[in-house]
Structures are given as C-alpha cells and as structure tokens.
Amino acid sequence: MGFVDYLQYGFIQRALISGVFIALLCSILGVLIVLRRLSLIGDGLAHVTFGSVALGLALRIYPLYVTLPIVLVSSIGILKMTERARMMGGCGNWRRFIDRHRRRRHSGQPGWRLQR
C-alpha cells in the first residue's frame, strides 16, 4: 500500500489536516516567541506543565483539571515578575550576568572569578 492508498481512510485524512494545521500554527507562534525573547519562559511553562500532569496522575485526578490552574497561575506569576524586573527572556540574562562579573574581575573588585 502506498501513501495515496492510506488517504482513503477518514481518520488518516483528519490526522493529516490536523498535523498540517498544528505545524503551521506552531511555526508562527515559535517565530513570535523567539522574536519577543520569550523562549525560556515557554520552556519554563512546559516544565511546569509536565510537573502538574505528574501531580495530577499521582493524586489520581484527571491531569487537565490540575494542569490548567497551575499553568495559568504560573504564567501570570512569570508575567508579573518579568514586568517588575524588566527582565528579558532567552539568554540575555545570562550574558548580562557574565558581562557584569567580567567587568568586576578586570576592575579589581571582589566578585566572581574564572578559573583557568
């Protein structure tokens, strides 16, 4: 059976349409997330989601009932923290941390030391 032969089944057609739709949507959202420098925030929310699903399964509660409130509260908390601290997502924070300590190291102030 070739690929075209599988397309005669309705569930294969729906799966193909769904897969194309999800691929287009994720690519557009991915570009927006990277351009707004929110990639690490998305990664953090993914980890919160995995943990909340595990918590729901451990408590024998339907995971969606546990995951949605926890992820919503976490996303609002992250949003408030980034607004308050004016932080930038992605690797910008790490670069600023390294640059700040390199300047201290070369200025003679006590601080973080690189070991060679």
C-alpha positions in Angstrom: 0.0 0.0 0.0 1.3 3.4 -0.9 0.8 6.8 0.7 -2.1 7.6 -1.5 -3.9 4.4 -0.6 -3.9 5.4 3.0 -5.7 8.6 2.2 -8.9 6.8 1.6 -9.4 6.4 5.3 -11.2 9.2 7.1 -9.1 9.2 10.2 -5.9 9.5 8.1 -7.3 12.5 6.3 -8.3 14.2 9.6 -4.8 13.4 11.0 -3.1 14.9 8.0 -5.2 18.0 8.1 -4.6 18.3 11.9 -0.9 17.8 11.5 -0.6 20.5 8.8 -2.6 22.9 10.9 -0.5 22.3 14.0 2.7 22.6 12.1 1.7 26.0 10.6 0.4 27.3 14.0 3.5 26.2 15.9 5.9 27.7 13.4 4.1 31.1 13.5 3.9 31.0 17.3 7.6 29.9 17.5 8.8 32.8 15.5 6.8 35.2 17.6 8.1 33.7 20.8 11.7 33.9 19.7 11.4 37.4 18.3 9.9 38.6 21.6 12.7 36.8 23.5 10.3 34.7 25.5 11.8 31.3 24.7 12.9 30.5 28.2 9.5 31.5 29.6 7.9 29.0 27.2 10.4 26.4 28.3 9.7 27.1 32.0 5.9 26.8 31.4 6.5 23.5 29.6 8.3 22.2 32.7 5.5 23.4 34.9 3.1 21.6 32.7 5.0 18.3 32.9 5.2 18.6 36.7 1.5 19.4 37.1 0.5 16.4 34.8 2.6 14.2 37.0 1.0 15.6 40.1 -2.5 15.0 38.7 -1.6 11.4 37.9 -0.1 10.9 41.3 -3.2 12.2 43.0 -5.4 10.2 40.7 -7.1 13.3 39.4 -7.8 14.0 35.7 -4.5 15.8 34.8 -6.2 18.5 32.8 -8.1 19.6 36.0 -4.8 20.0 37.8 -2.7 21.3 34.9 -4.8 24.2 33.7 -5.0 26.2 37.0 -1.3 25.6 37.9 -0.1 26.7 34.5 -2.3 29.7 34.4 -1.2 30.8 37.8 2.4 30.2 36.8 2.2 32.1 33.6 0.6 35.1 35.4 3.3 34.9 38.1 6.1 34.8 35.4 4.4 37.8 33.6 4.3 39.8 36.8 7.9 39.0 37.6 9.1 40.0 34.2 7.2 43.2 34.2 8.5 44.1 37.7 12.1 43.2 37.0 12.0 44.3 33.3 13.8 41.1 32.6 14.5 39.8 29.1 13.8 36.2 28.3 16.2 34.0 26.4 20.0 34.0 27.0 20.2 37.8 27.5 20.1 37.5 31.3 23.0 35.1 31.3 25.0 37.3 29.1 24.4 40.3 31.3 25.4 38.2 34.4 28.7 37.2 32.7 29.5 40.7 31.5 28.8 42.2 34.9 31.2 39.8 36.6 33.9 40.1 33.9 33.9 43.8 34.5 34.3 43.3 38.2 37.1 40.9 37.6 39.0 43.3 35.5 38.3 46.3 37.7 39.8 44.7 40.8 36.5 44.5 42.7 35.7 41.3 44.6 33.4 39.1 42.6 33.1 36.0 40.5 36.4 34.5 39.3 37.1 32.4 36.3 39.3 29.5 36.9 41.7 28.7 34.1 
